[in-house]
Amino acid sequence: GLARGLGLQKLSTTEMEGIFERIDLDGNGLLDEDEFQQLLETAYVAIYGGDIEKKRVEFFKAFKKDDEHDIRELTKEQFTERLLALHQELDGGRKGSELAEVWTEADVRKMIERFTPLLRHSLDEVFSQFSANDETLTEAEVNSFLIKTNGELGRGGTFRHVAAILEKKNELQDAPAELTREDWYGIFARELSEGKWWQVVFDLEVCGSSVRASHTSSSGDQFYQGWLDYIYFAKMSCVGVQDALTDSERSKVYSDGDALPNEWHPSDHLPVSAIFSWE
């Protein structure tokens, strides 16, 4: 009802700025509770009826982040950022198959859906290693995982994500909070969204589970292969992609065990090249 009541259609930058200026009656660049109260009393009585006070409280409460105290004012940037995030949450998360950021719980679920079977298997393996009942992780059990991977409590992205989930659960229940398997996936979805794939690989390997793709050459040597670099594009068509290795080079790597870097390719990264045309 919030977007509908404000008359938002596309949630564009222009729309958001126009709505903010309408609500910011004193023009000081901050949206306070009195201004939103007056907006409700004049424009949205037909929508909210006599329930205006409740809606005012809910409005500011909805914009509160986990680590913030009560909010009394919103800047234009805060208003735009958080209203978009709220809309994404209600709309089922951010769109697109190449989701790279996690802003809402819906985004987390979409990121989890993209986990490969190998990653999911590895996460399940480590979860079972620390869980006594194989269904949930107590705070003590997840702390054991954090100490094993980080050496101590209180540092690292995984600790922050775990602490946030446990705090939220503790606010909603009297019993000690525990992490479900889905919560566990969510921790790593957030890590991956921050670009910390290397941290996820490290944490899992420290616990004895690997997600690295490895190959064995004809000489018996094993080497690692991973896809790390991407080209993102929009409003264009991809008309060609350059092979990273020629057939001869591919044979040297996969058959002869001539792993990178070597004398003919002095880097362990291969270039990603493509040709695009404007639509």
N, C-alpha and C positions, 0 to 999 in steps of 0.2 A: 503494500500500500504506500510505502514511502515514495518510491520513484513515480508511481501513478499520481499521488497527491501533489507532487512537485511539478508534474507535467513533463517529465523527462521521457524522451523518445529514444534517442540514440546514445545518450550519455557521452556526448562529444565534449571537447574542451570548451567550446563556445557555449553550449547548453549549461555546463556546470558553472562557468563564470557568471552567466546571466542569472541563474538561480541564486548563486551566492550573493550577488549584488542586490537582488530583490529582498533577500532575507536580512542583509546587513544594513539595517535602517539608519544607523548613525554613521555609516561609511568609514568606520575605523579599521576595516580589514579583518575584523574578528567577529565571529558569530557567537553570541552569548545566549543564555537561557531565556532572557526577557524578550529578545528578538524572535526567537522561535516560538515563544508563548504567544506573542502578538500575531505571528503568522497563522498559528492554529486557530486563534480566536476570530480572525477575519476571513481567511480563505478556505479553511478546512473544517469548519464546524459541521458542515453537511456530511463529511466523511467520518469524523471522529465523535460527533455528538457531544455528550457531556463528559466524555472520557478524556478530555484534553490533558489534564494533569498527568495521567498515567502515560499518555503518548509522549509528553514532553520528557519525562524521566526516561522512557524507553529509548527515545531518540538519542540522547547523549550517552546513555549506557551502551547502546549498540556501537558507538564509535570508540569505546574504551578498549585499549589494548591490554593484554594480560599483565604487563609490567607497569601500568599507570594507575594513579589514584583517580578520584572523581574528577571528571572533566567539566569545566564551567565555560570554556570558550574554545572555539575552533578557528584556525587560520584557513584561508582559502585553499592552501595546499593540503592541509589535513582533511578538510571537508571533501575535496575532490578525490584524494587517495582512498579514503575510507568508505566513501559512498560507493565508489567503483568496486572495492573489495567486497562490500556487503552485497552488492548486486550480483557479483560473480558467485558468491556463496549461495544465494537464493536461486540463481540460474543454473546451478550445477557445476560451477567451476569454470576455469578459463578454457577457451576453445583452442582447437588445433592439436594435431598429432605430435608436434614437436614441443610440447610443454617443457619449458626450461626454468620456470619460476613457480614457487609455491607460496601463495598468499593466503589461501583459505583451506579449510578441511576438505572441501570438494576438490581442490587442486591436489591435495595429498592423496586422495583416493584415486584420482586419475593417474598420478605418478606411479602408484602401486600397481595399477593395472598394466603398466608398461614394463614391470619387472620381468626379466627373462626367467625361464624355468631354472637355469643354473643359479642365478642370484637368489631366487626364492628358496631353492633347496639349501643353499649355503646359510641363509638367514634362519631357516627352520632348524638346521643342524646346530647352530650356535645357541639358538633359543632353547632347544631341548637340553643342551649341555649345562645350562645354568638354571633351568626350571625344574623344581622338585616334582611337580605334578604334570609337567609337559603341557599345561594349559595356560598358566599365567606366570608372571615374574613378580615376586615380592620386591619391595624396595631394597632389602638386603641382597637379594639375588642379582638384581640389576646393578647394584653397587659393586658386586664382585666382578661383573663384566667390565664396568668402567675402570676399576682399579687394574684389572689385567691388561686393558688396552691403553689406558692413559697413565698408568703408574700411580695415580692418586685421584681423589675426588675433587671437584671444583674447577676443572679446566676442560676445554674442548667443546666442540659443537654438540657431540652426543650427550654430554652431561647437561648442557643447557636445554636441549630438547626433552630429555628424560625428566628434568626438574620441572619444566613447564607442564608436561602431561600429568605428572604426579600431583602437582599443586592444584591443577584444575579438577582432578578427580577427588582430591581431599576436600575441596570446597563443596562438593555435591553429595558426599556420603560421610557417614560416621566411622565406618570400618576402614582400616588401613588400605590405602590405594595399592592396586596391583596393575601391571601392564598386561594387556591381552596380546595375542599374536599380531592382531591388526595394529595395535599401538606400536609394537616392535617394528613392524614394517614402516610405519609412519616416521619413526625416528630416522631411518635410513633414507626414506624418500626426501625428507627435509635436507639431509646431508648432501644427497645427490643434486638436489635443486640448487645448492650453493656451490656446485662445481667440485665438491670434495670426494670425487670418485676414488682418488688415491687413498683417502682416509678410510673409506668403506672397505676397500681391498685390504688395507693394513689391519684394520680391526678384526676382520674375518680370518685373516691368515694367522694373526697372533693366537686366535682361538682354535687353530687347526683346520680351518675350512678355506678352500681356495676357489675363487671365481675367475682365475686367469685362464685364458685360452692358451694351451700349449701344444706344440707340434714336435714330433720326433723326426729328424732327418734320416736319410739312409745310412749316415755314419753313426747314428745312435744318439746324437746330441739333441737335447731339448731346448726350445727357445719359445719366448713369449710373443704373442701377437694380440694387439688390441686396437680398436677404432676409437681415436681420441679427437680427431679434427673433423669439423663439419662446415659446410657452406649453407647458410640460410638465405632464402630469397623470397621475394613477393612481387606480384604484378609483372612477372617476367616468365619466360618459358626456358627450361633447360634443354638445350638442343644437342649437347654433347658432353661427355665426361672422359677425361684422360686417364688411361690406366696408370696406376702408380708404378708398376714394374713392367718391363718388356717380357716377352716369353722367355728370352735367354736369361734375364736377371731372375725371374721367378724360379727357373730351374736351378740356378745357382743357390738360391736361398733354400728352397724346399727339398731339393734332391741332394745337393752337395753340402748343405749345412753351413753355407757362407752367410751367417747371420749379420745383420746390420748393428752398428756401423762397420764398414770394412774399407778396403782400399779403393773400391769403385763407387762407394756411397758413404761419405764420412759423417753420416747422421743416423740416429735410430728412428727418425721420423721421415715419412714419405710425403711429398707434396700432394695436396688435393686440388685438382684443377678442373674447371668446367667452363663451358661456353653458354651464354645466355642471350636471348633475344627479347626485345620489348614487345609486349602483346599489343 
